[in-house]
Amino acid sequence: MANAAGLDAFKEIHETEKKAAGKKLKVGIIGTGWIAECHAECYQKMDDVEIVALADLIPGKAQAFAERFGITGARIYESDEAMLAGEKELDGVSICTYNCQHAPCAIHALDAGVNVMLEKPFTVTLDEAIEVMRAEKRSGKLLTIGFQPRMSENMRMIKKIVQSGELGKVYYIQSGGGRRRGIPTPFGTSFIEKSTGGIGAVGDIGTYSLDMLLGAVGYPKPLTVTGYTSDFFGKDPDYYPGHPEYADKFGVDDFAAGFIRLEGGIILDFRISWAMNMDTPGDAIILGTKGGLRIPSTDCWNGEFDKPLTIYKTVCGEEIEYEVPLKPTKDLFFEKLRSFVDAIQTGGAPSVPSGEIVYNQAIIDGIVRSAALGKEITIDIPEV
């Protein structure tokens, strides 16, 4: 009888889990710019998700978005706070606003008891990130940050190689890649104005590069940063044929570099660009005492790479290198949002936790502050 009772209890738990997993989640999208299009398209492919609300500060923009994507029945709001006040049954929101609104929108949603998918970068400053994490802690709700490369088997292989010990003790990591000409003005000026973007290349695509490398070595705590930023291309009217006025609006970085000391004796040599007179500053590399790993350069680090990883070793006195075959690609953006939905449905952990990305944000914040001061700074991450 005891065994039967145990089986009955297990059956009840299993049925409860199945019911929870079958619930149709109600989600909202805050900010209906171009990145929100990817969120809407992915959610619409999920049978267990319904987009019930859209919010945007620009009058008419959210309504036009709903009509363009055939999102029937969704209620329209002109602020995130109005949405959160009006929607009492929201299970989650995607925050797709410009950078400077990431923190307030995330805090508002978490304090309203709503799970949050927050597009990258986490925030503009470290202090903002800490405030979001405090809201996460007091709310007990799910917060995940929008890094779709985490869903890539090829990107995951980088961490597997490092964690396997194949490279020995890692002592130096170097970022690479970046755009030769790629200031994101085709989407208007929200990326490049200080009041909306807050940070430039370092936060837009540099955050992806940092996540890839820091994640591979276990996200060690950053200790000190010497940073550099510039805006030579962004401030040049000749860069924008037909729109020379953009140069006056440019208020962020188009190139950033940093030398970062991490816990565990690891050095991070970082650089990223929206624009430069070079095709690439090089591949990303991870150096260890037993081997080295080369990660082929990309212009964004926001998805897959198209060449194999290469490992360098010395075997029996011979210097060798070998390639790690590429695994098939998949829709990483869909998988990112699917992982968010699954975590809500099952009560699981976020695929990209804030406790890791706060170190990423601390480095970005440190590069910007060090560049402004013209000297090395110590990174102090407040308690949450």
N, C-alpha and C positions, 0 to 999 in steps of 0.2 A: 504493500500500500504506500509505503514511503516513496518508493521509486515512482509509482504512478502519480503521487502528489507532486513530485519534483518535475515530472514530465508535463503535468498540467500547468504548473507554474511557468515552465519554460515556454509552453504554447501560448499562454496569455501574454507574456513579454514579447514573444515573436509577433503575435497578432497586433499588439500595440505599436511595435516598430513598423510593421507593414502599413498600418493605418496612417501613422505619422508620415511615412515616406510617400504615401499617396496623396497627401494634402496639396491642394493647389495654392501656391504661395502668391500673395498679393505684393507686388513691388512697385516702387515709384522711381522715377528718374529725375534728378535735380541737375539742371543745366542741360540744354538741348542743342549744343553745338555739335561739331563733327564727330567727336569721340563718342557722344551719346548714340550716334547712329549705329555703331558697332554693338553697343549694349542692347539697343532695341531689337536689332536683327537677331542677336543670339537668344534673348529671352523669348522672342516669338517662335523660335524653333523648339522650345521646351513645353511639353504637354502639361507640366505641373506648375507652370508660372503664368500669371496674368499681370500685365502692366495696367495698373488701375489709376495712376496719377502721374502728371508731368508738371514740372515747375521751371520757369525761367524768368529772369528779371526784366527781359525785354518784352513789352506787350505784344501779343500775337505770335511770338516765336514758338512757344510750346504748342499752340493750336495748329500752326502750320506744320510742325513736326509730326503731330498726331495724324494729320490728314495725309502727309507724305508717306507715312509708314503704315497706314491703315489701322491705327490703334483706336478702335472704336470703343466708346464707353469710358475712356480715361478722363478723369476730371482734371481741369487745367487750373494752375495756380501761378501767381506772379512772384512768389517767394517760397523758399524752403520752409520757413516758419508757418506760412499759411497752409502749405501742404500738410505739415506734421500736425497742425491743429485740426485740420479738416478730415484727415484720414486716420481713424481710430483703429483700423485693423491692418495696417501695413506690417508686413513681415520683414521687409528689407528695402533699402534704397541704394541705387547707384549714384554716387556723387561725381558728376562730370563737368563741374564748373571750371573756370580758370583758377590758377594756382592759389591766388590770394583768398579765395573763398573756401578752400578745402577745409581748413581748420574750423571756422564757425559753422559751416554746414554739417560737418561730422559731429561736432559737439552737440548741436541742436538735435540731430537725429538720435544719437546715443542717449541723450537725456530724455528723449521722448519714448525710449524703450524700443527703438527700431535697430535692426541689424544693418551694418554698413559695409558696402563695397566702395572703397575710396580710391579713385584713380590716382596714379602716380603723378608728380612726386607726392610723398606723404603730406608734407606741408611746405611752406617757404622757409621757416626758421625752426631751430631746435626747440625753442620755447613753445611754439605753437604745437609741435608734435607731442611734447610733454602734456600740454593741456588736453589734447585729444585722448591721450592714453589715460589720463585721470578720469575723463568722462567714460571711457571704455570700462575702467575698473569699477566706478560707482554704479554703472548701469547693468553690468553683468551680461551685456549683449555682445554679439560677434562683430569684430572689426577686422577686415582684411584689406590689404593694399594691392592695387591693380598691376601686378607684375606677371604678365602672361608668359614670359620666357621660362618661368618656373615650371610650366606645364610641358616643356620640351624634353624629350628623352635625350636629345643631344646635349642640351644644357645640363641636364641631370648627370650625364656621364662625367662632366668635369668634376663635380663633387665626388662621384664614386671613385674616380681615379685618385684624387687627393686623399680621400678618407681610407682608401685601401692600403695606403702606405707605399704605393708604387714609386712615389717621388721622394720618399724619405721625409725628413723634417723640412717643411716649407719655410724659407727665410725671406723671400722677395717675390712680390707680385707686381706686375706692370700692366696697366690698362692700355688699350689701343683703340683704333678706329675713330670714327667721327666723320663729319661731312666736309667735303671741299666747298660746296656751295649749297647751303640748306637751311637758311634762316626761314622759319615757318610763317612767312607772311601771306601765303595763299589763303590762309584761314583768317585774314584780318590782322589786327594789331594786338589782340589780347595776349599773345605769347610774348611780345617784345616790349610792352609798356610796363614800367615799374609798378604802377598801381594795380595791374591785373596779373601779370606774369610773376612779378616779384623776383624771380631768378630765371636765368636763361638756359643755355646749353647744359650747364652743370646739373640743373634739376630736371630738365626735359629728357635728355638721353644719357647724361652722365650717371643718373641714378640707376639706370639699367645695368650699365657697366659695373658699377660698384656692387650691385646685388649679385651679379654673376660671380665676381671674384671673392667678395667677402663670404658669400654663401659657401663657396668651395672650401674655404679654410675654416669654416665653423663660426663665422661672424664674431671675430675677436673684437674686443672693445678698443676704439681709437683713443690714443693718448695725447698726441700732439699733431699739429698741422702747420705746414708752411704753404700758403696758397697764393695763387696768381689768377687774375681774371683780366680780360680785355674786351674791347668793343669796337675795334678798328673798322670792321666790315659793316656792322650794324649802324654805325654813325656816318657812313659814307653815302651821300645821296646817289652816287653813281651805281651803287649796288642794286638800286630799285628802279629799273627802267619803267617810266610812266608813273612812279610813285615816289619821287624824291622826298616828299614830306614825311615818309616813314622814318627817315634818318633822325628827324627831330623828336620823334616819338620813342625811339629806341632807348630803353633805360635799364637793360640787363646785360649779361655777358654773352658774347658769341664764341668765346674760347675760355677754357679754365684748365688749370693745372694745380697739382698739389703733391706734396711729399708728406706722407702720413706714417707715423710710428704706431703700430698696433701691439696689443698685448701678445705675449708669446714670442717677442723678438722678431716679428714680421714687419717688413717695410713695404708700403704700398706707394708706387710711383704712378700717379694718375694724370691723365690728360683727356680732354674731350673738346669737340668743336662743332659749331653750326657752320662755320666758314673759316677757311684757311687756304694758303697757297701751297697745298700739298694734297696728294690723293688720299693718304693716310699716314698718321704718325707711326704706324706699325701694328703688328698683331698684339693681342694680349698674351702675356706669358706668366707662368708660375714656375719658379725655380725651387728645387728641393735638393737635399744632400745626396739623393740617390738617382734623381732624374729631373727632367724639365718637361713642361707641357706648353705647346704653342696652340693658341686658340685663334683661328683665322679672323682677320679684321672684318668688321661690318660698319656701315655708316650710322647705325642706331643702337645696336644690341637689343632691339625690342622684339626679337623673334628668333628664327633659326639662323644658322650660318650655313654657307653653301659649299664649304670645303671641309675635309676631315680634320679632326684634331691630330696633332703629331706629338709623340712622346720621344724624348731623347735620353738614352741610357749609355752606360759603359758596361759591356758584358764580356767577361773573360779577357779583359784588356782591350777589347775592340769597341770603338765608338759606333753606336748604331742609332737609328731612328726608325720608328714604325708608325703607321697611321691607324687611327681608330675609325672603322667604317661608320659612315653616317646612317642613322636610323631613319625610317620613314617619317615624314612630317605629318602634322595634323593641324586642325583648326585650334590654335593655341588660345585665341581670344574666347572662343566658345568654351573651351575646357576651363579657362579661368573663371568664367561666370557659372559654369556648371559646378565647379568646386565650391563656390560661394553658396549656391542653392542647396547642394548636398549637405554642407555643413549646417545650414539652418534646419533642414529636414531631419537630420540625425543627431543634432547637438554636438557635432564634431568640432575639431579645432580648425582655426583659419589656416588656409594653405600658405599665406604670407603674413605671419604675425607681426604686430607692431613692435614687439620686444626685440625683433631683429632689425627692422627697418629704422628704428630710432637711431641705431649706430650709423646707418647709411645717411640719415638726415643730419646727424652730428658732424659727419665729414663734410657734407655740402655746406652746412652752416659755418663750419670752421674755415673752409676755403674762402668763402665770401668775406668773413670777418678778418681773417689773416691778410687777405689781399688789400682790404681797406686800411688796415693798420700798418702794412708793410713789414711784418715780422711774424715769427713763429708764435703760435698760441697753444695753450694747454686746453684740452677739451674736458669740460665738466658737464656730465650728464646728470641732471637732478633726479632725485628719487620720485617714483610715481606712487 
